[in-house]
């Protein structure tokens, strides 16, 4: 009887999946940023979540359009209400609501909004010892959970191997130089998040620790600086990681043509086949200068999808003149499917990986 029931449930899932409109499968693959401290039924973001089954949103405190007003995060009570409203707009109550909350300079829930806001950067937290580290990250996870955030775009597992690197080393965002040390501390972070039902993202694959430049601003070539040891944290954590975030770094040794985010050789080849990662791959913000200054929107989407990325991140944060709507993203991807530049099985695979990820919530 139980066997028949399982087959029935499985068959039901397959039928449900087959009936899912393609625009809603596409919607599940998008993470977008939006302006607003509330998300009532008539708000654009709520309508997008409802219509396209938008899979994820990313929240920011800093408002690039009006510095005197918050973008999404004003205070604890408001944020809790916002995330509840966003979930009510979703068809499954499992909208991924993400922030960048690492500690140090990178923490969106700041003291001035009524949050703790004093979580130490990775380089300092390792000095406190593992017991204190567990308490620190449990406190961080509990705070995220208390306001309805279920996806933390952290921990950083880049190796601290270039003292001239100002993006990772300069901001103290790395747990150390040694892969096993990084794995140990990243595991503590992930375990703390999982205790409170928060998903995580290892970043920035295939390694940003050796770089000299900042992909927010433009093209960053790590060909002569990058070392294979930078892959080790991903190999060591590949069964534990919920998701992996791919960086926009260019490395001729891995792909002579495309940066990691848009590279099939790097995502499908190296991360999935060679390192054995079967989970969700999320891009770094596709509006960063490293991508936006070199590739148009259509080409960016085509390359990212064919590279094997599952969640495509558009933060609508870096340049107020370059915001992109969910409608535009969905319609562009539909056009790529229609022309045969992207295959529907690519969308289906990503959709299934995302559904498996959401089962953890």
Secondary structure, DSSP 8 states (H G I E B T S, - for coil): -HHHHHHHHHHHHHHHHHHS-HHHHHHHTEEEE---S---TTSHHHHHHHHH---EEE--SS-SS-TTS-SS-S-HHHHHHHHHHHHHHSSSS--EEEE-EEETTEESS-GGGTS------HHHHGGG-HHHHHHHHHHHHHHHHHTT--EE---B------TT-TTTTTTT--S-SSHHHHHHHHHHHHHHHHHTT-EEEEEEET--TT--S-TTTS--B-TTT--GGGGHHHHHTTTT-SEEEE---B-TTT-SSS-GGG-TIIIIIIIIIIT---SEEEES-TTSHHHHTTS-HHHHHHHHHHHT-SBEEE-S-S-GGG---HHHHHHHHHHHHHTTSS-HHHHHHHHHHHHHHHTT-
